[in-house]
């Protein structure tokens, strides 16, 4: 199910509650719920799509 969601995701980049490093590249969230899931690591975006490879393991 998650793989299907990732495959069909839309391009939606965060604009608030954090900061960008790159244009876009890495998103550093100020949201503690996000930081708990990502272990305080940035969320990476490739071609304007979220790269879940560091968060989601098969």
N, C-alpha and C positions, 0 to 999 in steps of 0.2 A: 504494500500500500504506500509506504513512504517513498519507495523508488518511483512509483507512478506520479506522486505529487511533485517530486523533484524534477522528473522528466517534463511535466506540464506546467512548470512554474512560469509566472509572468515576470517581466522586468519591472521590479519595484524597489527602488533604492531608499534606504532610510535617510531622513533629512533632519531629524531632531532626536534629542536624548542620547547624544554621543558625538563622536567626531571622526572625520575621515583622515586616513593617511594614504595618499595617492589620489588619483582622479578617475573613478573610484578604485580603490584597491582594498585596503583593510579598514573595517568599521570597528571602532572601539565604542561599545555601548556603555551608557550610564545606567541602564536598566539592570538591577540586581538579578532579576529572573533570568535574563539573557546571560549574564556573567556566570551564574551558577551552572547553566548548561554548557557553556563554552570553557569552563574552568579559567575564567578571567582572560582568555585569549581573544584576539580580534576575530571577527567574522570576515572571511575573505570573499571578494567578488571578482569573478572572471567574466569578461564580456557582459558586464551588468547583471550577471546571474550569481546567486549565492553558491559558494563552493562549500558543500557540507562534508567533504571528504575527511576533514580533521575532526568533525563532531560525530558523524555517523559511521559506525563500523558494522560490517555485515555480521 
